[in-house]
Amino acid sequence: MSFYIKKCLHVLVAFGIYFFPTYSLASTYQVIKIASGLGIPWGMSFLSNNEIIFTERGGKVGVLRLDSGDYYYLTTVPGIYVSGQGGLLDVAKPSNESNDWIYFTYSKLINGNGATTLSRAHIKEGELQDWQDLLVTDSVTDTDRHFGSRIAFNDNYVFFSVGDRGHRPNAQDLGSHAGSIIRLNMDGSVPDDNPFVSDPDALDEIWSYGHRNPQGLVWDKGRKILWSIEHGPRGGDEINIIMKGKNYGWPTISYGKEYWLPIAVGEGTTKDGMEQPIKYYDPSIAPGSLMLYNGRAFPKWRGSLLAGALKLQHINIVDIDKSGNEVSETRELKYLNQRIRTLTQSASGLIYFSTDSGNIYVIKPE
């Protein structure tokens, strides 16, 4: 049977089983739309086996029930500064069951412009309660670009990313949070062993710097690696292993080119004291997220990094060896022709992803 015919059969069968269409990913996978009509679903995290909490960049927080596809919005969301690439960004629930906080990043209005902010709240009776801003970063510029921002957890620490805010020198300035990845205790305090706590010219919260706009961040428990993926300019999207106190080079070194001329950004692609990416993309895929797949449903992807691609509109799958080196890359779901924003996985290993067109899908074995 041809791939085209098989794909059509899947769609026809879906009308009898699901409220939303089904697409064939490959001979052993299927992709099912489970929600539509949303704003831009920027972040997603599991609340329970049957519920995903999601953010919309326009400022709403919703909860999706997976068994029915129904969703509702939580009330008492604080004021969000929505402008350009800013708004309500990531959402993440710690895996530690004793921690019932939900963490968010968003752009907060400060003196007429936006600052990337880490916050947390509880969910009670359909409301967000006890909202706390843990860190309003020193990242305000006069642009509405490059806010970041993704969240990752490691033991008792929370990491989150901040873009350079459209002002390149920020990324090399340890006196600004812009262009950095930040590490805090879960209550927002600064860990004593952060790399710059004894440097009077650096901000204590910074864990790494020299980043352009990291929109993917994930802790790899097995390899004990913090992974990041960030936007380059024209070319130069990067996957990095994030290490304590390291400088990742932007804008001094880059594999990208200027937007206005086909010339390289910065001084070149390497420089002493600046880290090299594990992988870079040329042309850019425009990554919107990063997930480490560790489920059982898709054994061939176990241990791989999955990124949502915005510009090139696919799921980017990078197979990684035990040492953290790239083995291979594949690109799935290009036929959907949608900007894939964020990904998450269920306890059983099913993969959920959202698109900027307001849809949420699940990838299941056939």
C-alpha positions, 0 to 999 in steps of 0.5 A: 500500500502506498504511503499516500493511500495509507495516510488517507485511510488514517484520516478517514478512520479518525473521523469515526474514532476522534473528534479531530483528524489523524495523520500518519507519521510513519508506518508505526506512528500516528499524529492526532490533533487533540485541541485547536482554536487556542492562542499561541500555546507557548509552554506545556507541562503535565499536571497529572496523567490526564491534564496538561497545563499550557500557556498562551503568549497572549497572557492566558493559562489553560488546562487541557483534559487529554481524555476529552480534548476539553480545556478551560482557562485559569483565572487571576493571571497577573498582568502580562506585558505582551509585545512582539516576542514578549508575553506569557512564556514557559510553564513547568511543574517540578517532578518532585511531588512535595513541590506543588508550585507551578513555575512560569516565565513571562515579560513584565512591564518595567518602566515602559518595557519588558523584563523576562521574569521567573514566577511561581503560583499554586492552582486552587479551585480554577485559580492561580493563587499565591503568585510570586515573582522570584526574579525580575531580571535586569534585562530591560531594553527598548526592543520587543525581541529575544526574551527567551525563555524556558525553564528546567529543573535539576534536583533543588535548582531551577534554571531559566533562560533570558535572551539578549533582548535584541541588544547584542553587547548584553550577552557579554556583560555580566552586569546584565541578565540578558543573554544568560542562563540563570540558576536559582534555588527553588524559592528564588534565592541564589545558590552559594555555589553559583559561579559569580557570587564572589565577583562584584561586577557580575550578577549572582544569578548568572550560571552561563552567558554569551547566549543570543536567544535560548528557547529550549532548555532541558536537564538530562538526568542520565548524562547529568547535562544541562542542554540548551538550544538557541536561535542564531541569526541567519544560520547559527542556531546552536545546541549547547551543553551548558556548564557552570560559568562558561561563555558561549560566545555570542556575539563575538563568535557565531556560525550565523550571518548578518541579516542585512549582508551575507557576512559573518557575525562577530570575529569568527566561529572560534575564540579562546575562552568561548565554548563551541556548540555540540551542533549548529544549524545552517540554514536556521531551523528557528528552534522553539523548544527542546525536550529529551525523550526518555519514554518507552513508547518510541525506543528508537528516540530514547535518549534523543533531543527533540526540538520544535522548529518554527521557520522550517516547520518540523520536529528536529530529532538529534540522536546523542551518544552517551558522551553527549555527541551528535550521532544523527539528525532526522526531521519529522512532520514537515508535511504538517506545514506548521510552526512547532512551538513546544513539546512534552512527554507523558509518563507512558512516553507519548509525545505532545506538541503545540503549534503557533496555529493554536493546535495541540497534538499527540504522537502515538504508536499505531 
